[in-house]
Amino acid sequence: MAKVTFVGAGNVELTRKILSDLLSSPELAGGLRVALHDIDPGRLATAETLARRLDAETGAGAVIEAATDREAALAGADFVICQLDVGGYDAALSDFEIPCRYGVRQTVGDTLGLGGIFRGLRAVPVLLGLARDMVRLCPQAWLLNYTDPMATLCGAVLAGTPLRRVAGLCHSVRDTHALLADLIGRELGDIDFLTAGLNHQAFVLRFESLGRSLYGDLDLVMADDPELSGHARAEIYRRFGYFPTESSEHAAEYVPWFLPHEKEVLRLDPPLNEGLRRRARKLDAYERLRGALAAGEPVLARWKHFEMASEVIHSMLTGTPRQVQLTLPNDGLIDNLPPGAGVEVPALVDGDGIHPVPVGALPVQLAALNRTFLNVVELTMTAALEERRSAVYQAAMLDPNTSATLPLAAIEAVCDDLIAAHAAYLPAGITRLPVGGGAGR
């Protein structure tokens, strides 16, 4: 039986989607062992009840296990799905409230910016421990990571552990392709896409049908719709020539041109503090699912498309080839981004594994944006792996939104406040104040 382990199984909406797909697949009937792990016993119990209910509804005949002991859940796994939120809602609240006191605006706060930096610093130690456990207990398993910040966490695992079977999964490229097809009134299957870059900052490089670019069609639609063209995503598209994969709430906080400027905020109306609202909706969805389980209601999720982890697992186990957009190490995939960086590219998945598609060089302006993004990623990784407080400051100093909002002394001060708030989750070296001069070392 193939063993699929969920780390952070208490993220029950994602667990529900993935298990609904896998347990509904006739090819996998009787062939799955599902191990659930979470540090929260209440959420773990909910996830176990959910999994057993889904197994009963589908008749899949899966073996279901639940454990608060991570090693027991990992032992012998073939796939490990990571969906963590280190610190939960309270930590995210600090990520927004503390920078807000200094005048720093944020929208989602999970990738770059002060929120993304500190989310990464909290999660890296946990991901490193998970990867090292996998090397001991299931060395042939694939780590399928959903946890943000994607480039930071995948990069830290590759840099800090021997684990190499690491792939990051995110819906943004798939959702962008569907959006573009809908905007121009085309069937998704009739369009040839090539999209690449970084997770949360990739670009649609090829948008064609029968060899003809569809960007002109998109331009006509946007010209006729002031609401569609009046947001940060559209501004980036107009200036850089390729449609970005991220919604405006994401894209606006990775660059210096929008959130630090009052007139731009009033003009474009980015959804400030959207990350907190999303988390509140997740808490509400968790309680609604608990209610459905208690009432004995059906919980099988039926979706038009497989969840991404389901696609990867199904293709590897059955040999069914699929193309999936994944974050993978840049081993000759994008020529003008740093080797080893976590880049988002198309990949063929089949019974022999994951085969990324080399993209070549990005247009120079897109690579420049990505390299700016990667400066923050690399310094956040350095801070976590080397337990170096100065690298935390430097990551924030090079972050486009933060550096366009605050002077250097204020950036150090807001980082100090965030370090104090998150000390329980951070590497010990980061929590120690520097002694004497040479803070840049």
N, C-alpha and C positions, 0 to 999 in steps of 0.2 A: 504494500500500500504506500502511496506517496503521502508524505507527512507535510502538512502546511501549518506553520506556527504563526500565530498573530501576537505580536508584542505591542501592547497598548490596545488589547481587544475591547477594552471598555469604551473605545470610540465606536459605539455600536452601530451608528448609521453606515459607516464605511464597512465594518464587519458584516453587516446585514447585506449590503450590495454584493460584496465579493462572494460570500457564502451562497447567496441566492443564485448567482451565476454558476458556481462550481457544482453545487448540489443538484442543480437542474440539468446538468450536462449528462445525457445518457451514456456517453463514452466513459465517464468517470464513476458511474454507479458502482458502489461496492469497492471502490479503489482509493478512497481518501481517508486519511487520519488527520483530524483537525485538533491542534493543540492551542489553547487560549491562555494568554498570560496577561495579567495586569497587576499593578501594585495596590490598586484599590479593590478590596474584597467585594464591596457592594457592586461596583461596575463589572467585576469579573463574574459575579453570580448572574447578573443580568445578561452578559454575553453568553454564558453557558446555557441559560434558559433559552435564549434566542437561537443558538446553534442547534440545540436539541429539537426545538420546535420546527426550524427550517428542515432539518433532516427528516422529521416525521411528515411534514407537508410534502416533501419531494419524494420520499421513499428511497433516498439515496443509499441508505445502509452505511453511512460513514461512522467511523469511530470518533467520538467526541471526548476530549479531555480538557480539564481546566486546572491551572496551577498558579499559585503566587510565587513559586520557585521557578525562576527563569531558566535555570539549568535543566530542570526536568522538562520544561516545555521545548527547549532547543534540541535536546539529545536526539540525534538521528533525523533531524529535519531535512527536507529537500528544498523547501522555500520558507523564508522568514519575512513576513510582512510587518514593516515597522511603521507605526502610526501614533507617535508619541506627542505629548504636549507637556513638557517638563515645567512644573509650577502651576499649570492650569490657568484658570480665569484670573486669580489674584495676581499672579506674576504678570500676566498681560496687562492688567489694570495699571500696575506700576510702570510698565513700559510706555504707557500713554500719559498717565497723570504727571509723572516726574518731568519728562521733556516738555509737556505743555506749560509747566510753571516757568520754564525758561523761554517760552515763546516758539518752541519747535512744533510745527503741525505735522501730523501723520495721518495716514488713511488706513492701511491694513497692518503695517508694522510687523511683518513676518519674514522679510527677506533682506532688505537693506535698511538704512536708517538706524536710529537708536534702538527701535523695537526689534529689528531684524538682527542687529549685532548681539543684543543681549539674549534674544531667543536662541541664537546659535551658541553663545557661550554657555547657556544652561544645558543645551542638548548634547553638545560635543562629548562631555565626559560619559554620558549615558550611552551614546552610540559607540564610543570606543570600547566600553565594557561589553556591550552586546557583540560587537565584531570579534573581540578577543575570545569571548565564550563560543562563538560560532566556529572559530578556527580550531578550538579544542573538541567541540561536541558535534559539529556537523560541517566539516571542512569543505564538502562539495556543494553545500547549499547556496542558493542565491539570496542575497539580501535585497528585497524590493522595498525601497524607502519612499514613503509618502510625506515624511516629516520635513517641514521647512525650518530654516532656509536651506534649500536643496543643494545648491552648489557648495555651500560651506560644509554641510554635513557629509555629503558624499566625498568631497575632497579631503576632509579630516580623517575619515575612515581609511581612505586609500593611503594617505600620508602617514597615519599613525598606527596602522595595524597591517598584518600580512594578508588580510582578506582582499580578494580581487574580484570576486563575483558580486559586484555591487551595481545596482541600477536604480535611478530615481524616476518616479512616476508622478505626472501632473496632468491635469485635464486641459490646461490652457490652450495647447496647440489644437487639440481636437475641437474644442469649443470655438476657437477662432475660425477654423476651416468651415464649421457649420454656419457661423455668423456670416462670413463672406459669401457663401453659397446662397444663403437666404436673402442677403441684401441685393444681390443682382438677379435673383429669381431663377437660379440654376439648381439642378440636382447635384448633390454632393459628389456622387459617383462619376459625374461627367467632367469634373475639374481635376486637373493635374497640379498638385501642390508640392512644393519643396520648402520646408521651413526649418530654420536652424539658428543657433546662437546660444544663449544661456537660458536656463529655466527662469521664467518671469521676465526675460528680456530677449526673446527670440523674434525673428522677423520672417514674413512670408516672402521668400526669395523667388519662387515660381508660382504663378497664379494664372493658369492657362487652360484653354480648351482647344483641342486639335491644333496645338502649336501657336494659338493666338493668345496674347496677353489679355487678361480680363481686367487689368487695372484701369483701363479707360472706362469700362462699364461702371466700375466702382466710383470713379471720379464723377461721372454724371449723376449717379444716385446721391452722392454726398453733396454735390452742388445744389441739388433740389431739396435738400433737407437740412435747414440751419441747425436743428437740434442735434442731428447726427454728426455734423461737422464741427460743432462747438464744444469740444471736450479735449482733454489732454492727449488721448490716443490719436485723435485726428490731427492735432497739431504736430505730433511727432511724425506721423505718416507724411504730412505735407512737406516737412522740412528735411526728412531723411530718405524719402522715396520708396519705402517698403512698409507694409502694414505690420505693426507690432502685435505680438500675441497676447499682450496683457490688457485687461480692462483699464479704464482711466484711473480707477482708484489705486491699482497697482502701479501703473506706468508713471503716474505723477510724482511718486515719492522716490523714484530712482534717479531723478535729474534735478538740476537746480533752478529750473525756469518757472515753476508753478507755485508750489506751496509756500515758499518764503515771501511771496509778493502778494500784498493785499488785493491789488487790482485784478490780478490773475485769478485769485481765489474767488473773488466776487463775479468775475466774468465766466469762469468755467465751472464753478460750483462743484469742486471735487468732494466726495463724501467723506468728510473728516471723521476720524474715529470709527470708521466702518469695521475695523477688525474687532472691536468690542461688541458691536451689534451682531456680527457673525457668530461670535462665541456665545452670546446670549441666546441666539436662535438654536445653536447646537445643544445648549442645556435644556431648552424647551423641547427639542426633538427627542432628547434622551428620556425626559419624563413622559412624553406621549407614547414612546415605544414601551416603556415599562408598563404604562396603563394598558396598552394593547395586549401585552403578554399576560398581564394579570386577568384580563377579561376573556382570554382564550381566543382572541381575534386572529385571523390569518396574518402572517407577517412576511410572507415571501415577497420580495421586491421583484417587479417585472419591468425591465428597462429595454429600451430600443437597442442599446448596444451593451456589450460586456463592459464591466468595470476593467480598468487597465491591468491590474494585477491578475484578474481572472483570465484576460487574454494571454498574458505571458505564460501563466501556469498551464492553461489549457493547450496552448501551442506546443510547449515543451513536452507535455505528457502524451499528447495525441499525435504530434507531428504535423498538425495543421498549420501551414505557414500564414503569418500575419505580419503586417508592417505596423509598428508601434513607435511612438515618439518617446524617447528615453533620455535621461541624463546619464552619460557614460564618460569615462576618462578620455581626454583628448589625445588619443594615440593615433595621430595622423588623420583626424577627422575634420578639423577646421584649421587650415594652414596658418592663418594669421591671428590665432589665439594661443596662449601659452600651452606647451605640452603638459599633460597631466591634469589640466583644469577640467572640472566637470562641465561638459558641454551638452546641449540638448540637440539631438539629431534623430532622424528616422533610423529605425533598425528593423531588420527582418528577424522574426522569432520563429523557430521551428523545433523539431525534435533534437537537433544538434546544438541548440542554445540560442544565444543572442549574437546577431551579426550586424554591427553598426554600418551605416552607409557613409563613406567619406564624402564630404561636401565640397572640399577645396577651400578657397579663400572667400571670405565674406567681402561684400563691398566695403571699401576702406572706412566709410563713415559709420557703418554698423559695427565693425570690429573695434573702432575707437570707443564707441559707447560701451561695448562689452568689456573692454579693458578697464574703463573707468569703474564699472561694476565690480570687476574682479579684484581691483585694488582693495576694496572693502572686504571682499571674501577672503583674500589671502591674509590680510592683517587680522581678521577675526580668527581664522584658523591658527595663525601664529600665536595670538594671545592665548588661545585655549590649549594648544599643544605644548607650548613652552611656558605656560602659566606666567605670562608677562603682562603686567598692568599697562606698561607704556604702549604696547601694541593695541590695547583697547582704546586708549586715547587716540592713537594714530588712525585706527579704523574709522573712528567718528570724525576726525579731522579731514579725512579724505572722502567721507560720505558726501555726495553732492548736496542733498537737502540740508543736512546739518551744517555743513561748512558754509552754505549760502545764507544761513540764518544766524549763526553765532560766531563771535570771535573765539580765539584759541582758549583763553582762560575760562570762558563760560563752557566751552566744550569739555574741558577737563572737569569742571565742577559738576556738570550734569552727569558725566560718567561716574564720578565719585558717588553721587547720590544713588545712581542705579546699581553700582557695585554693592553699596551698603544694603540696598533693598533686596538684592538677590544673592547675598553672600552664602546662604545655605546651599545653593545649587552650583556655585562657581568653583573652578579649580583654586586650590588654596593660595597659590602664588599671586593670583589676581587680587585677592582680598587684602593682601598686605600692602600698606602704604610704602612708596619708595623712600629710601633713606638717603639723604644727601643729594648731590647733583647727578647729572647724567641720566635724566628721566627717559631720554630717547634710546638708551641702550636696552 
